[in-house]
């Protein structure tokens, strides 16, 4: 169990009176991560290392984050991202701070608090949202390989990008004039006419079917996508080409109108069972988790471009979690929920509004026997344009990571 999981199980129930509230629970997770990152810095934690902090010391957070402007910004960001009123958010922050310190001191034992937290800082990196980098000491950001400037530039970059998209979609007449607007259209019409003439010329050629035989090498695959292709001609004879990994065999085959042929496109995907990973395939972003863990892979942002771009355009994102088919069912279901919440927190931290996220329970929530890694995943996908093809199937090969 990592530090954030421990705080979620010990402090959150006290603050929420054992009530279940996903927004407030997620808000508190972000607060825990920010506090751990600040207390990992010796300049922050050493100022009250030997002081006794009471559980009801609601002014303690002012010493953890003494900059008044930063405290105000933090409360406003948490309130806006998780739809919790600012006054209530401020109260949660003040009440949580001394309880968090008590639990962290208990975990550290005789080890100095900042030393203990520095040794475990990597476990909170994926929980810290980009907008919170401004509140983290520079030394801790360096340990996490994060850029201090990112927090200040991220909102501006997002706004500028939206403006650029609008300007590209709406040309200004005074800069280009009518002819500048018409030239691309004229060019497209010319290209279309040439393509039509070339296609018409090709159709006049009588088809000749010539059997060709070539050696074919079978390819080993782990992912299979099936697509139906309808025959175009009612009387002509056409050739069906079947491609393998290294050679190609072409055979002449008669096809009648309405005949349906099936081709198979294959790719290979290998997933580790000991390290988290992310795969984007067939319009679906799949987060694979290590056994018994709920941490999102560190490179998730690199794979999530398409999903994040769709969210910027206002599309809703569906999140579906699966459970392991082996082990204790209740524990697996709880872990699956934590994983789905981790994916949702990741998307929110990367700019996706909470209102655009929807947790959707799949019809079959467990992974198939012998394919346990399928049950240790959470899928994110675009709801508006049905990004997940109905005929797509995925088979995951699980391999153990080499010993480090």
N, C-alpha and C positions, 0 to 999 in steps of 0.2 A: 504494500500500500504506500503511495507517495504522499508528500506533505499535503497537497491540495485535497486529496481524497480523505485524509485523516481529519482535516479541518471541516470538510463538508459533513462528515459523519458525527463530529463532536460539537462544533460551534453552531452550524446552521440550524439544527433542530431547536436549540435554545433560543435563538433570535427569532425564529418563525413560529415558536410555540408548537413544534411538531407538525405544523400544517405543511401541505404540499403545494408549493408555488414555484413553477419552473422559472418564471422571470426573476423573482427575488433570489432564488437559489443560484441562478447563473450570475446575477449581479454580485452576490457574495463571493463566488468563485474568483471573479476578476479582482475583487478587493483583496482576497487572500493572496493572490499571486503578486499584486503590487506591493503589499506589505512585506511578503517574504523577500522580494527583490530589494526593497529599501533596507530592511533589517540585516540583510547579508553584508551590507556595507558597514565597516567598523566605525566610521565617523558618525553613523546614525545610532547603531545599537549600543556603542560604548558609553554614550552620554547618560544612559540609564541602566547600564549593565548590572549594577549592584542595588538598584532602587526597587522597593516593593511597590508593585502596581496593583491596586485593587480591581476586582472584576467590574465594579461600578464606576471606575474612573473614566467618565465619558470625555474628559479633556485630554486623554492620553494621545489620541490620534494627532492632536495639534503638535505634539513633540515628535511624532514619527514623520509628519510632513509639515514643517513649520511655516512654509511659504503660504500666506493667506490666499494669494491668487491661484496657486496650484491646487489648494484644497477646494476652492470654489469651482475650478475647472473640472476637477475629478468628480465631484458630486454631480455637476451638470451633465458630464459625459455618461456616467452610470445611469442617471435618471433618463436621459434621452434614448440610450441604446436599449434599455430594458423596460421602458414605459412605466416607471415608478415615480410618483411625485417627488420633487426635489426635497421637500421637507422630510418626507419619510426616508428618502435615500440618505440624507444627512444624519438622521437618527440611527439608521442601521450601521453606518460607518462608525459613528461615535461609540455605539454599544459593542460593536464587533471587535474593535482594536484591542482592548485589554484582554478579552477572552482569547484572541488569537495569540497574543504574547504569552499567556499562561500555557497554552497547548504547545507552542514552539519551544518554550523553556523545558517543558516536560519531555519532549522528544529529544532535545539536545543533551539532557542529563548534565554530566560534568564538563562536557565540551563547551567552550565559549560559543555563544549563540551565533555570532557572525561567521565563525569558522564552520559550524555545523551547517548553516544555511548555504554558505559558499560551496561546500562539498556536494550539496544536493540541488544547487540552483538550476541545473539542466532540466530537472523534472517539471519546472514551472514555466519554461520558456514558451511552450506552445499555448499556454493559458493567458499570457500577457498580451492584451490587445495593442495594436500599433499606436493608437492614440495615447496610450499610457507611457510611451517611451520617455516623454518629457518629464515624468515624475520619478524616473529610475536614475540612480547615480551613474555617472559615466563609466566608472570602473566595472560596475555590474553589467552594463550594456556591452562592454568590451568582452567580458567573460562569456556572454550569450551570443557574441558575433552579431550584435544589432547596432544600427546606426542611430546616434542621438538626433540627427537632423531629420530622420524619417517622420517623426511625429509632427514636426512643424510644417513639413512640406506636403504631407499626404492630403489634407483637405483642399489645399490650393490646386494640387494636381488634378484631383477629381473634378473640381468646378471648371478648370480650364479645359479639360477633356470634353466635357459636355458642351461647352461653348464652341469648341472647334468642330464638333460633330454637327452642331446646328448651322454653323457658317458654311460647311461643306455642302449641306443639304439645301441651302438657300443662296444661290449665287447672287451677287450684287450687280445690278444693271450698269451702274456707273463705272465699274471696273472692267467688265467684259463686253458689254453691249449685246445687242440681239444676235449679231453674227457669231460672237464667241459662244453663245448658248446653243446656236443651231449647228455649229461645225461638228461637234461630237455626234449629234443625231444623224447628220448627213453621212458621216463616215460609217456609222453603224448600218444605215440603209444600203450603202454601196457594198459593204462586206456581206450583208445578207443576200443581196442580189447575186453576187459572185458565188456564194455558197450554194444558192438554189440552182444556178446554172450548172455548177459542177456536179451537184447531186443528180440533176436531170440527165446530164450526159452519161454519168456512170450507170444509171438505170437502163439505158438503151443497150448496154452490153449483155449478150447472152451469157447466163451463168454456166460455167463448166466445172463439174465436180471431178477432182482428180485425187484419188486415194493417196495419202502419204503416210508412211509408217516410220516412226522414229522410236528409239528406245525410251522407256519411261522409268524414272526412279521414284519410288514411293517416298512420300515425305511424312515425317512424324510430327503430329500437331497436338496441341492441347486446347485450342479454341476453334469452334466450327460455326460458321454463319451460312445459313441456307437461303437462297434467293430463287424465286420462280421466274422463268423466262418464257414468254409465249411466242410460238412460231409466227412469222410475219407472212408467209406465203402459203396459199392453198394448194398449189400444184407443183411448184418448183422444188428441186432438190437442193438442200443447203448443207453446209458442213458444220459440225459441232466441234469446237476446239476445247480440249481439256488440258490445262497446264499443271505440271508438277513442279517440285522445288527446283529441279535442274534441267530437265528436258521437256519437250512438247510433242504430243502425238495428235495428229489431225486426221479425222476419219469422215468420209462422206456418208451422211445419213438422211433418209427421206423424212420430211416433217409435214404433216397435214394441218389445215386450219384448226385452231382450238387446242392443238397438242401442247402440253405443258412439259417442259424439260426442267431439270433441277441441276444447278451448278453449286459447287461448294468452295467457299473461300476460307482459308485457314491461316491462323497466326498463332504464335506461341507466347504464353504468359506464365511466368514462374514467380510464385509468391513465397516469401520466407514465413515460417511459423514463429520465429523468435524476434523479429524486428517488424515494426509497423511500416506500411507502404501504401502508396496511392496509385491507382491505375485509371486513366481516362480512356474509355472504349465504348463505341456505339452510342455516343451521346450521354453516357452514364459515368459519373465520377465515383469510383468504388474505393472506400477507405478500409484497408485491411489492418487488423490489430494483432499484436503479439498475444500469445496465449495468456489469459488472465489479466490483460492490461487494457486501458482505455485511452492511451496517449496517441494523438494523431501524429503521423509521420512528419518529420521536420521539413521535408521538401513538398508538402502538400500544396503550398501556394503556387509552385511552378506548374502543377498539373491542373489547377483549378481555374485557369484563365477563362475558358469558355463559359463555365458556370457563373463566374463572377461578372463577366461581361453581360451575360443574359440578365442577371439580377439588376445591373445598372440600367438596363432598358425597361425595368419594371416588371419582368416576368417572375412568376412564383417558382420557388424551388421546393421540390418534394424531398423528404428525408425518410428512408426506410431502413430499419435495422433488422438484423437476423441473429439468431441464437445458435450456440454450439449444440450439435446433436448428441454430444457425450457429456458426462458429468452430471452434477446436481442441477435439475431443471430450474429451481427457484433462483439459485445463484447465477445461473446462465442468463435468466431473464433480467435480473437486476443489472448484471454487467452489460447486457445488450442495451439497456436503457441509458446507462452511463456513457456508452460509446456513441449512441445517437445524440445525446446532449453535448458530447465533446465535439462532434461534427457541426452541430448547430452553433456552438460557441465559436468554432473556427470560422464559420461563414460570417457570423455577426462581426467578429473581430476584423474581418477583411472587407467590411463595408456593406454587407447584405442586411437590409432592415429586417428586424424581427417579424414585421407584418408580412413579409414575402416568403417566410419559411413555414412549411406545413409538414408535421410528422405524420407519415402515412404507414399504417401497419400492413405489410404484405400478406397475401393469402397463405403462403407457406413461409413461416418465420424461421424454420430450422434448416441448418445445412444438411445435405444428404450424407448418409452413412458412408464413411471412407473418404469424404471430402470435407473434413471439419473446417478448413479455412474459409469455405463459403459461408459458414455460420458465424464467422468472426469478422464480419464486415458490415459496413453501413454504406448505402448508396444514396447519392445526391443527384437529382436530375431535374430538368426543366419541365414543369407541368403544362405550360401553355401550348407548346408545340409538339407534345407527345414525343419527347426526344428519345425514349427507349423503344426500339423496334420490337414488335410483338413476337417476331420469329427468332430473335437473337437468343442464343444460349451460350453460357460461359462455363468452362471446366477449368478449375484451378489446380495446378500441380504444386504441392507443398514440399519445400525442401528446408532442411535445417541449416541455419547459417553456420559457416566455419568457425571453429573456436578462435577466440581472439587472445 
